[in-house]
Amino acid sequence: MSRRQSLLRYLAARLALAPLMLWLIASLVFLLLRLAPGDPIDALLGT
């Protein structure tokens, strides 16, 4: 396998996993905000 093919394969794998990672991170943040005591908006604003 050439160096170019290896690079393209690496980039394709990263791009394929990007939506999954974004969804997982967004879900984790959502769950952490929901588990926090009080109103999530108040927690974000620090009031």
CHARMM internal coordinates of N, CA and C (Angstrom, degrees):
IC EDIT
DIST 1 N 1 CA 1.4503
DIST 1 CA 1 C 1.5278
ANGL 1 N 1 CA 1 C 108.08
DIST 1 C 2 N 1.3082
ANGL 1 CA 1 C 2 N 116.61
DIHE 1 N 1 CA 1 C 2 N 133.39
DIST 2 N 2 CA 1.4575
ANGL 1 C 2 N 2 CA 120.35
DIHE 1 CA 1 C 2 N 2 CA -177.89
DIST 2 CA 2 C 1.5247
ANGL 2 N 2 CA 2 C 110.27
DIHE 1 C 2 N 2 CA 2 C -76.97
DIST 2 C 3 N 1.2930
ANGL 2 CA 2 C 3 N 114.40
DIHE 2 N 2 CA 2 C 3 N 165.88
DIST 3 N 3 CA 1.4624
ANGL 2 C 3 N 3 CA 120.52
DIHE 2 CA 2 C 3 N 3 CA 179.79
DIST 3 CA 3 C 1.5313
ANGL 3 N 3 CA 3 C 110.77
DIHE 2 C 3 N 3 CA 3 C -62.77
DIST 3 C 4 N 1.3231
ANGL 3 CA 3 C 4 N 116.20
DIHE 3 N 3 CA 3 C 4 N -38.92
DIST 4 N 4 CA 1.4606
ANGL 3 C 4 N 4 CA 120.39
DIHE 3 CA 3 C 4 N 4 CA 179.87
DIST 4 CA 4 C 1.5258
ANGL 4 N 4 CA 4 C 111.05
DIHE 3 C 4 N 4 CA 4 C -65.19
DIST 4 C 5 N 1.3225
ANGL 4 CA 4 C 5 N 117.22
DIHE 4 N 4 CA 4 C 5 N -42.33
DIST 5 N 5 CA 1.4655
ANGL 4 C 5 N 5 CA 120.39
DIHE 4 CA 4 C 5 N 5 CA 178.49
DIST 5 CA 5 C 1.5237
ANGL 5 N 5 CA 5 C 110.76
DIHE 4 C 5 N 5 CA 5 C -64.35
DIST 5 C 6 N 1.3231
ANGL 5 CA 5 C 6 N 115.95
DIHE 5 N 5 CA 5 C 6 N -38.19
DIST 6 N 6 CA 1.4636
ANGL 5 C 6 N 6 CA 119.58
DIHE 5 CA 5 C 6 N 6 CA 178.47
DIST 6 CA 6 C 1.5218
ANGL 6 N 6 CA 6 C 110.66
DIHE 5 C 6 N 6 CA 6 C -63.51
DIST 6 C 7 N 1.3239
ANGL 6 CA 6 C 7 N 116.19
DIHE 6 N 6 CA 6 C 7 N -43.02
DIST 7 N 7 CA 1.4583
ANGL 6 C 7 N 7 CA 120.42
DIHE 6 CA 6 C 7 N 7 CA 179.64
DIST 7 CA 7 C 1.5259
ANGL 7 N 7 CA 7 C 110.93
DIHE 6 C 7 N 7 CA 7 C -65.08
DIST 7 C 8 N 1.3148
ANGL 7 CA 7 C 8 N 117.35
DIHE 7 N 7 CA 7 C 8 N -44.04
DIST 8 N 8 CA 1.4642
ANGL 7 C 8 N 8 CA 120.45
DIHE 7 CA 7 C 8 N 8 CA 179.20
DIST 8 CA 8 C 1.5252
ANGL 8 N 8 CA 8 C 111.35
DIHE 7 C 8 N 8 CA 8 C -63.58
DIST 8 C 9 N 1.3073
ANGL 8 CA 8 C 9 N 116.29
DIHE 8 N 8 CA 8 C 9 N -38.99
DIST 9 N 9 CA 1.4639
ANGL 8 C 9 N 9 CA 120.25
DIHE 8 CA 8 C 9 N 9 CA 178.59
DIST 9 CA 9 C 1.5332
ANGL 9 N 9 CA 9 C 111.07
DIHE 8 C 9 N 9 CA 9 C -66.01
DIST 9 C 10 N 1.3296
ANGL 9 CA 9 C 10 N 116.57
DIHE 9 N 9 CA 9 C 10 N -40.96
DIST 10 N 10 CA 1.4617
ANGL 9 C 10 N 10 CA 121.88
DIHE 9 CA 9 C 10 N 10 CA 177.52
DIST 10 CA 10 C 1.5313
ANGL 10 N 10 CA 10 C 110.18
DIHE 9 C 10 N 10 CA 10 C -62.39
DIST 10 C 11 N 1.3387
ANGL 10 CA 10 C 11 N 116.65
DIHE 10 N 10 CA 10 C 11 N -47.40
DIST 11 N 11 CA 1.4608
ANGL 10 C 11 N 11 CA 120.67
DIHE 10 CA 10 C 11 N 11 CA -179.70
DIST 11 CA 11 C 1.5278
ANGL 11 N 11 CA 11 C 111.52
DIHE 10 C 11 N 11 CA 11 C -63.96
DIST 11 C 12 N 1.3142
ANGL 11 CA 11 C 12 N 117.41
DIHE 11 N 11 CA 11 C 12 N -39.94
DIST 12 N 12 CA 1.4638
ANGL 11 C 12 N 12 CA 120.85
DIHE 11 CA 11 C 12 N 12 CA 178.72
DIST 12 CA 12 C 1.5275
ANGL 12 N 12 CA 12 C 110.70
DIHE 11 C 12 N 12 CA 12 C -63.28
DIST 12 C 13 N 1.3126
ANGL 12 CA 12 C 13 N 116.84
DIHE 12 N 12 CA 12 C 13 N -40.76
DIST 13 N 13 CA 1.4637
ANGL 12 C 13 N 13 CA 120.20
DIHE 12 CA 12 C 13 N 13 CA 178.96
DIST 13 CA 13 C 1.5248
ANGL 13 N 13 CA 13 C 110.71
DIHE 12 C 13 N 13 CA 13 C -64.99
DIST 13 C 14 N 1.3258
ANGL 13 CA 13 C 14 N 116.54
DIHE 13 N 13 CA 13 C 14 N -42.20
DIST 14 N 14 CA 1.4682
ANGL 13 C 14 N 14 CA 120.34
DIHE 13 CA 13 C 14 N 14 CA 178.90
DIST 14 CA 14 C 1.5219
ANGL 14 N 14 CA 14 C 111.33
DIHE 13 C 14 N 14 CA 14 C -64.25
DIST 14 C 15 N 1.3217
ANGL 14 CA 14 C 15 N 116.75
DIHE 14 N 14 CA 14 C 15 N -43.86
DIST 15 N 15 CA 1.4598
ANGL 14 C 15 N 15 CA 120.31
DIHE 14 CA 14 C 15 N 15 CA 180.00
DIST 15 CA 15 C 1.5241
ANGL 15 N 15 CA 15 C 111.67
DIHE 14 C 15 N 15 CA 15 C -66.99
DIST 15 C 16 N 1.3065
ANGL 15 CA 15 C 16 N 117.43
DIHE 15 N 15 CA 15 C 16 N -32.37
DIST 16 N 16 CA 1.4623
ANGL 15 C 16 N 16 CA 120.86
DIHE 15 CA 15 C 16 N 16 CA 178.57
DIST 16 CA 16 C 1.5287
ANGL 16 N 16 CA 16 C 110.99
DIHE 15 C 16 N 16 CA 16 C -69.59
DIST 16 C 17 N 1.3243
ANGL 16 CA 16 C 17 N 117.39
DIHE 16 N 16 CA 16 C 17 N -32.87
DIST 17 N 17 CA 1.4615
ANGL 16 C 17 N 17 CA 120.98
DIHE 16 CA 16 C 17 N 17 CA -178.63
DIST 17 CA 17 C 1.5258
ANGL 17 N 17 CA 17 C 113.38
DIHE 16 C 17 N 17 CA 17 C -86.21
DIST 17 C 18 N 1.3154
ANGL 17 CA 17 C 18 N 117.96
DIHE 17 N 17 CA 17 C 18 N -16.28
DIST 18 N 18 CA 1.4659
ANGL 17 C 18 N 18 CA 121.39
DIHE 17 CA 17 C 18 N 18 CA -175.86
DIST 18 CA 18 C 1.5332
ANGL 18 N 18 CA 18 C 112.94
DIHE 17 C 18 N 18 CA 18 C -57.99
DIST 18 C 19 N 1.3355
ANGL 18 CA 18 C 19 N 120.89
DIHE 18 N 18 CA 18 C 19 N -48.67
DIST 19 N 19 CA 1.4718
ANGL 18 C 19 N 19 CA 119.06
DIHE 18 CA 18 C 19 N 19 CA 179.44
DIST 19 CA 19 C 1.5292
ANGL 19 N 19 CA 19 C 112.81
DIHE 18 C 19 N 19 CA 19 C -61.09
DIST 19 C 20 N 1.3085
ANGL 19 CA 19 C 20 N 117.14
DIHE 19 N 19 CA 19 C 20 N -38.33
DIST 20 N 20 CA 1.4631
ANGL 19 C 20 N 20 CA 120.22
DIHE 19 CA 19 C 20 N 20 CA 178.24
DIST 20 CA 20 C 1.5267
ANGL 20 N 20 CA 20 C 110.89
DIHE 19 C 20 N 20 CA 20 C -63.60
DIST 20 C 21 N 1.3131
ANGL 20 CA 20 C 21 N 116.67
DIHE 20 N 20 CA 20 C 21 N -44.07
DIST 21 N 21 CA 1.4643
ANGL 20 C 21 N 21 CA 120.08
DIHE 20 CA 20 C 21 N 21 CA -179.95
DIST 21 CA 21 C 1.5256
ANGL 21 N 21 CA 21 C 111.01
DIHE 20 C 21 N 21 CA 21 C -64.65
DIST 21 C 22 N 1.3257
ANGL 21 CA 21 C 22 N 117.31
DIHE 21 N 21 CA 21 C 22 N -41.98
DIST 22 N 22 CA 1.4654
ANGL 21 C 22 N 22 CA 120.21
DIHE 21 CA 21 C 22 N 22 CA 178.17
DIST 22 CA 22 C 1.5222
ANGL 22 N 22 CA 22 C 111.04
DIHE 21 C 22 N 22 CA 22 C -62.25
DIST 22 C 23 N 1.3319
ANGL 22 CA 22 C 23 N 116.69
DIHE 22 N 22 CA 22 C 23 N -41.36
DIST 23 N 23 CA 1.4588
ANGL 22 C 23 N 23 CA 120.19
DIHE 22 CA 22 C 23 N 23 CA 178.85
DIST 23 CA 23 C 1.5354
ANGL 23 N 23 CA 23 C 110.75
DIHE 22 C 23 N 23 CA 23 C -64.67
DIST 23 C 24 N 1.3159
ANGL 23 CA 23 C 24 N 116.85
DIHE 23 N 23 CA 23 C 24 N -43.09
DIST 24 N 24 CA 1.4684
ANGL 23 C 24 N 24 CA 120.17
DIHE 23 CA 23 C 24 N 24 CA 179.91
DIST 24 CA 24 C 1.5198
ANGL 24 N 24 CA 24 C 111.58
DIHE 23 C 24 N 24 CA 24 C -63.90
DIST 24 C 25 N 1.3128
ANGL 24 CA 24 C 25 N 117.60
DIHE 24 N 24 CA 24 C 25 N -42.75
DIST 25 N 25 CA 1.4649
ANGL 24 C 25 N 25 CA 121.03
DIHE 24 CA 24 C 25 N 25 CA 179.83
DIST 25 CA 25 C 1.5254
ANGL 25 N 25 CA 25 C 110.33
DIHE 24 C 25 N 25 CA 25 C -65.56
DIST 25 C 26 N 1.3326
ANGL 25 CA 25 C 26 N 117.23
DIHE 25 N 25 CA 25 C 26 N -44.10
DIST 26 N 26 CA 1.4643
ANGL 25 C 26 N 26 CA 120.55
DIHE 25 CA 25 C 26 N 26 CA 178.88
DIST 26 CA 26 C 1.5271
ANGL 26 N 26 CA 26 C 110.81
DIHE 25 C 26 N 26 CA 26 C -62.81
DIST 26 C 27 N 1.3169
ANGL 26 CA 26 C 27 N 117.42
DIHE 26 N 26 CA 26 C 27 N -40.13
DIST 27 N 27 CA 1.4690
ANGL 26 C 27 N 27 CA 121.16
DIHE 26 CA 26 C 27 N 27 CA 178.46
DIST 27 CA 27 C 1.5178
ANGL 27 N 27 CA 27 C 111.38
DIHE 26 C 27 N 27 CA 27 C -65.60
DIST 27 C 28 N 1.3110
ANGL 27 CA 27 C 28 N 116.89
DIHE 27 N 27 CA 27 C 28 N -41.12
DIST 28 N 28 CA 1.4623
ANGL 27 C 28 N 28 CA 120.75
DIHE 27 CA 27 C 28 N 28 CA 178.98
DIST 28 CA 28 C 1.5229
ANGL 28 N 28 CA 28 C 110.98
DIHE 27 C 28 N 28 CA 28 C -63.58
DIST 28 C 29 N 1.3165
ANGL 28 CA 28 C 29 N 117.49
DIHE 28 N 28 CA 28 C 29 N -44.83
DIST 29 N 29 CA 1.4649
ANGL 28 C 29 N 29 CA 120.94
DIHE 28 CA 28 C 29 N 29 CA 178.05
DIST 29 CA 29 C 1.5244
ANGL 29 N 29 CA 29 C 110.25
DIHE 28 C 29 N 29 CA 29 C -62.46
DIST 29 C 30 N 1.3222
ANGL 29 CA 29 C 30 N 117.25
DIHE 29 N 29 CA 29 C 30 N -43.59
DIST 30 N 30 CA 1.4604
ANGL 29 C 30 N 30 CA 120.92
DIHE 29 CA 29 C 30 N 30 CA 178.42
DIST 30 CA 30 C 1.5300
ANGL 30 N 30 CA 30 C 110.80
DIHE 29 C 30 N 30 CA 30 C -59.38
DIST 30 C 31 N 1.3223
ANGL 30 CA 30 C 31 N 117.00
DIHE 30 N 30 CA 30 C 31 N -47.72
DIST 31 N 31 CA 1.4666
ANGL 30 C 31 N 31 CA 120.05
DIHE 30 CA 30 C 31 N 31 CA -178.94
DIST 31 CA 31 C 1.5196
ANGL 31 N 31 CA 31 C 111.98
DIHE 30 C 31 N 31 CA 31 C -64.35
DIST 31 C 32 N 1.3259
ANGL 31 CA 31 C 32 N 117.07
DIHE 31 N 31 CA 31 C 32 N -40.38
DIST 32 N 32 CA 1.4639
ANGL 31 C 32 N 32 CA 119.78
DIHE 31 CA 31 C 32 N 32 CA 178.61
DIST 32 CA 32 C 1.5241
ANGL 32 N 32 CA 32 C 111.15
DIHE 31 C 32 N 32 CA 32 C -64.51
DIST 32 C 33 N 1.3257
ANGL 32 CA 32 C 33 N 117.21
DIHE 32 N 32 CA 32 C 33 N -39.06
DIST 33 N 33 CA 1.4632
ANGL 32 C 33 N 33 CA 119.71
DIHE 32 CA 32 C 33 N 33 CA 177.33
DIST 33 CA 33 C 1.5197
ANGL 33 N 33 CA 33 C 111.44
DIHE 32 C 33 N 33 CA 33 C -67.13
DIST 33 C 34 N 1.3223
ANGL 33 CA 33 C 34 N 117.44
DIHE 33 N 33 CA 33 C 34 N -36.82
DIST 34 N 34 CA 1.4612
ANGL 33 C 34 N 34 CA 120.33
DIHE 33 CA 33 C 34 N 34 CA 179.70
DIST 34 CA 34 C 1.5278
ANGL 34 N 34 CA 34 C 111.48
DIHE 33 C 34 N 34 CA 34 C -70.84
DIST 34 C 35 N 1.3342
ANGL 34 CA 34 C 35 N 117.52
DIHE 34 N 34 CA 34 C 35 N -30.35
DIST 35 N 35 CA 1.4617
ANGL 34 C 35 N 35 CA 120.85
DIHE 34 CA 34 C 35 N 35 CA -179.56
DIST 35 CA 35 C 1.5247
ANGL 35 N 35 CA 35 C 112.64
DIHE 34 C 35 N 35 CA 35 C -79.95
DIST 35 C 36 N 1.3127
ANGL 35 CA 35 C 36 N 117.03
DIHE 35 N 35 CA 35 C 36 N -19.40
DIST 36 N 36 CA 1.4641
ANGL 35 C 36 N 36 CA 120.67
DIHE 35 CA 35 C 36 N 36 CA -178.86
DIST 36 CA 36 C 1.5287
ANGL 36 N 36 CA 36 C 109.05
DIHE 35 C 36 N 36 CA 36 C -68.97
DIST 36 C 37 N 1.3294
ANGL 36 CA 36 C 37 N 116.05
DIHE 36 N 36 CA 36 C 37 N 143.21
DIST 37 N 37 CA 1.4620
ANGL 36 C 37 N 37 CA 118.35
DIHE 36 CA 36 C 37 N 37 CA 178.50
DIST 37 CA 37 C 1.5315
ANGL 37 N 37 CA 37 C 110.67
DIHE 36 C 37 N 37 CA 37 C -69.60
DIST 37 C 38 N 1.3156
ANGL 37 CA 37 C 38 N 115.66
DIHE 37 N 37 CA 37 C 38 N 148.87
DIST 38 N 38 CA 1.4636
ANGL 37 C 38 N 38 CA 120.18
DIHE 37 CA 37 C 38 N 38 CA 178.41
DIST 38 CA 38 C 1.5164
ANGL 38 N 38 CA 38 C 112.22
DIHE 37 C 38 N 38 CA 38 C 85.81
DIST 38 C 39 N 1.3148
ANGL 38 CA 38 C 39 N 113.90
DIHE 38 N 38 CA 38 C 39 N -170.44
DIST 39 N 39 CA 1.4622
ANGL 38 C 39 N 39 CA 121.63
DIHE 38 CA 38 C 39 N 39 CA -178.16
DIST 39 CA 39 C 1.5270
ANGL 39 N 39 CA 39 C 110.03
DIHE 38 C 39 N 39 CA 39 C -81.32
DIST 39 C 40 N 1.3317
ANGL 39 CA 39 C 40 N 118.79
DIHE 39 N 39 CA 39 C 40 N 129.54
DIST 40 N 40 CA 1.4681
ANGL 39 C 40 N 40 CA 120.44
DIHE 39 CA 39 C 40 N 40 CA -179.94
DIST 40 CA 40 C 1.5289
ANGL 40 N 40 CA 40 C 113.41
DIHE 39 C 40 N 40 CA 40 C -58.93
DIST 40 C 41 N 1.3283
ANGL 40 CA 40 C 41 N 117.75
DIHE 40 N 40 CA 40 C 41 N -34.55
DIST 41 N 41 CA 1.4698
ANGL 40 C 41 N 41 CA 120.32
DIHE 40 CA 40 C 41 N 41 CA 179.24
DIST 41 CA 41 C 1.5235
ANGL 41 N 41 CA 41 C 109.99
DIHE 40 C 41 N 41 CA 41 C -67.39
DIST 41 C 42 N 1.3243
ANGL 41 CA 41 C 42 N 117.19
DIHE 41 N 41 CA 41 C 42 N -41.58
DIST 42 N 42 CA 1.4636
ANGL 41 C 42 N 42 CA 120.05
DIHE 41 CA 41 C 42 N 42 CA 176.57
DIST 42 CA 42 C 1.5218
ANGL 42 N 42 CA 42 C 110.85
DIHE 41 C 42 N 42 CA 42 C -62.30
DIST 42 C 43 N 1.3199
ANGL 42 CA 42 C 43 N 116.69
DIHE 42 N 42 CA 42 C 43 N -38.61
DIST 43 N 43 CA 1.4620
ANGL 42 C 43 N 43 CA 120.05
DIHE 42 CA 42 C 43 N 43 CA 178.85
DIST 43 CA 43 C 1.5254
ANGL 43 N 43 CA 43 C 110.85
DIHE 42 C 43 N 43 CA 43 C -65.58
DIST 43 C 44 N 1.3257
ANGL 43 CA 43 C 44 N 117.52
DIHE 43 N 43 CA 43 C 44 N -39.91
DIST 44 N 44 CA 1.4632
ANGL 43 C 44 N 44 CA 120.53
DIHE 43 CA 43 C 44 N 44 CA 178.81
DIST 44 CA 44 C 1.5244
ANGL 44 N 44 CA 44 C 111.79
DIHE 43 C 44 N 44 CA 44 C -68.37
DIST 44 C 45 N 1.3345
ANGL 44 CA 44 C 45 N 116.60
DIHE 44 N 44 CA 44 C 45 N -39.27
DIST 45 N 45 CA 1.4618
ANGL 44 C 45 N 45 CA 120.35
DIHE 44 CA 44 C 45 N 45 CA -178.52
DIST 45 CA 45 C 1.5204
ANGL 45 N 45 CA 45 C 112.53
DIHE 44 C 45 N 45 CA 45 C -81.63
DIST 45 C 46 N 1.3119
ANGL 45 CA 45 C 46 N 117.19
DIHE 45 N 45 CA 45 C 46 N -16.22
DIST 46 N 46 CA 1.4597
ANGL 45 C 46 N 46 CA 121.04
DIHE 45 CA 45 C 46 N 46 CA 179.62
DIST 46 CA 46 C 1.5178
ANGL 46 N 46 CA 46 C 113.18
DIHE 45 C 46 N 46 CA 46 C 75.57
DIST 46 C 47 N 1.3313
ANGL 46 CA 46 C 47 N 116.89
DIHE 46 N 46 CA 46 C 47 N 26.19
DIST 47 N 47 CA 1.4645
ANGL 46 C 47 N 47 CA 119.40
DIHE 46 CA 46 C 47 N 47 CA 179.80
DIST 47 CA 47 C 1.5023
ANGL 47 N 47 CA 47 C 110.77
DIHE 46 C 47 N 47 CA 47 C -101.36
END
COOR INIT
IC SEED 1 N 1 CA 1 C
IC BUILD
